Amino acid sequence: MSEATLENVKNTAAKIIEELKNQKGCMTSWDLKLKLHLSNSSIYIALGWLLNQNKIAVQPEDLTYKVKLTE
């Protein structure tokens, strides 16, 4: 992964964390995507990054995922 791409993933992940904090730690991936105006690729790469860092947990919910802060 290029340095620019990695920086973009980290920035998107930071936006997701901030939005989750504003929403009391829990939102669906769909709601995050719409609220932050992210592409499918951007949000799911960033969510994967956050999962790898153990900063979030995800749980399937209908056709989307419930995303929760773990911190």
C-alpha positions as CSV (number, residue, x, y, z in Angstrom):
1,M,0.0,0.0,0.0
2,S,1.4,3.4,-0.9
3,E,2.0,6.0,1.7
4,A,-0.7,8.2,0.3
5,T,-3.2,5.4,0.3
6,L,-2.3,4.5,3.9
7,E,-2.7,8.1,5.0
8,N,-6.1,8.2,3.3
9,V,-7.2,5.0,5.1
10,K,-6.0,6.5,8.5
11,N,-7.8,9.8,7.9
12,T,-11.1,8.0,7.0
13,A,-10.7,5.7,10.0
14,A,-10.3,8.8,12.2
15,K,-13.5,10.3,10.8
16,I,-15.3,7.1,11.5
17,I,-14.1,7.0,15.1
18,E,-15.1,10.7,15.6
19,E,-18.6,10.1,14.2
20,L,-19.1,7.0,16.4
21,K,-18.1,9.0,19.4
22,N,-20.6,11.7,18.4
23,Q,-23.3,9.0,18.1
24,K,-22.6,7.4,21.5
25,G,-20.4,4.7,20.1
26,C,-22.7,2.8,17.8
27,M,-24.0,3.2,14.2
28,T,-24.6,1.0,11.1
29,S,-22.0,0.9,8.4
30,W,-24.7,2.2,6.0
31,D,-25.4,5.2,8.3
32,L,-21.6,6.0,8.6
33,K,-21.3,5.8,4.8
34,L,-24.1,8.2,4.2
35,K,-23.2,10.6,7.0
36,L,-19.5,10.8,6.0
37,H,-20.1,10.7,2.2
38,L,-17.8,7.7,1.7
39,S,-17.5,5.2,-1.1
40,N,-18.1,1.6,-0.4
41,S,-14.4,0.9,-0.9
42,S,-13.3,3.7,1.4
43,I,-15.6,2.8,4.3
44,Y,-14.9,-1.0,4.3
45,I,-11.1,-0.6,4.0
46,A,-11.2,1.9,6.9
47,L,-13.5,-0.4,8.9
48,G,-11.1,-3.3,8.3
49,W,-8.2,-1.1,9.4
50,L,-10.1,-0.2,12.6
51,L,-11.0,-3.9,13.2
52,N,-7.3,-4.8,12.9
53,Q,-6.4,-2.2,15.4
54,N,-9.2,-3.5,17.8
55,K,-10.8,-0.1,17.9
56,I,-14.2,-1.3,16.7
57,A,-16.4,-4.4,16.7
58,V,-18.9,-5.3,14.0
59,Q,-22.0,-7.4,14.1
60,P,-24.2,-8.3,11.2
61,E,-27.6,-6.5,11.1
62,D,-29.9,-7.3,8.2
63,L,-28.1,-6.2,5.1
64,T,-25.5,-4.1,6.9
65,Y,-23.3,-4.1,10.0
66,K,-23.6,-2.5,13.4
67,V,-20.3,-0.8,14.2
68,K,-19.4,-0.2,17.9
69,L,-16.4,1.4,19.5
70,T,-14.4,-1.0,21.7
71,E,-12.5,1.8,23.6
